[in-house]
């Protein structure tokens, strides 16, 4: 075996033989082999995962011992057998979903998932929180930080914990890129947009359109920020038009070749 | 009000590394009785981290306050032993005297009231701390006297 090819580990997921490298996360292996594991707080955008929604739990059996793990952060170390739909998992996942449904009663996504996994029956004694759709997974904060923006964070703690900007004021750091809203699994983060402006986290941003084709390019702050980081001038045309212009130039340059 | 120089003096005592954020904020809390907004802004700039991260820490720890605390901090223990021996009556007593709820500060800025969970003196229950001084085996009737003694001390200093 060549040194470049790492040793393959055989994993049996729901009876299907799968192969992976040592240390790969179980969820990734399952996904690659078209085995569906439900998730909320996992995003392909990041290398490290939150592992806080607990929806992706599966049963892993190694050397005759079985345990329940969160598949999105479970690195495979040795040959094992995985059950994503065992009775135990179905039951536990239903409990997790029912609790999440009480935590975020306004979320259709969670409501639908909870319903599909056994409903919220038997949890009538719990009062749903008036917490909208947020499950405090922190993906939005992770997205904002990973861009180096850092406009939002979790504030307070315990039952009062929520995601917000400092002092709940419009953030100077925010660039209105909508990364937080796009990555949110439940659609808690809302924004308003009309032809000229976009409003998110209480701050209003001016929208910029391509001078050539009129396509929406983003907010002024987004373009300026990207330009500053890459050291180029703030673009006036969209990517497609820029490529087109470049292709035209190339065509003229090499016309006679 | 808080002056920029004072804040700068506290912040610049620490190297520009994120791990000193909490220490710097504690110093501000000690100095000003709260962590001012301009303090957070300057600290964020000094450490080169987003202000949102500092805000998250400042709201997470109970030892840090974002609004000015009173000159004297009254802590009423509501651990199991104190609770059973009537700590909540003390809270009512203090409320009657100062007209504030736990977590609030009097309008004259003299007193803040907090409920804490066990100060490790269960044998002395119920316990109330004023500026770190233990008042133990307390009865509600004693509360006004204690508060008045702190008021009187402040009065003497002003004279």
Contacts between the chains, C-beta under 8 A, distances in Angstrom:
chain1	res1	chain2	res2	distance
A	144	B	52	7.8
A	145	B	50	7.4
A	145	B	53	8.0
A	149	B	50	7.4
A	150	B	49	7.2
A	150	B	50	2.5
A	150	B	51	7.8
A	150	B	52	5.2
A	150	B	53	6.3
A	151	B	50	7.0
A	151	B	52	6.0
A	152	B	52	5.8
A	153	B	50	7.6
A	153	B	52	3.9
A	153	B	53	5.8
A	153	B	55	6.1
A	153	B	56	3.8
A	154	B	56	5.6
A	155	B	55	6.3
A	155	B	56	6.0
A	155	B	59	4.5
A	156	B	59	4.8
A	156	B	60	7.2
A	157	B	59	7.3
A	157	B	60	5.0
A	165	B	52	6.7
A	166	B	40	7.2
A	166	B	51	5.2
A	166	B	52	5.4
A	166	B	54	8.0
A	166	B	55	3.9
A	167	B	37	6.7
A	167	B	55	7.1
A	167	B	66	7.9
A	171	B	52	7.1
A	173	B	50	5.9
A	173	B	51	7.2
A	173	B	52	7.1
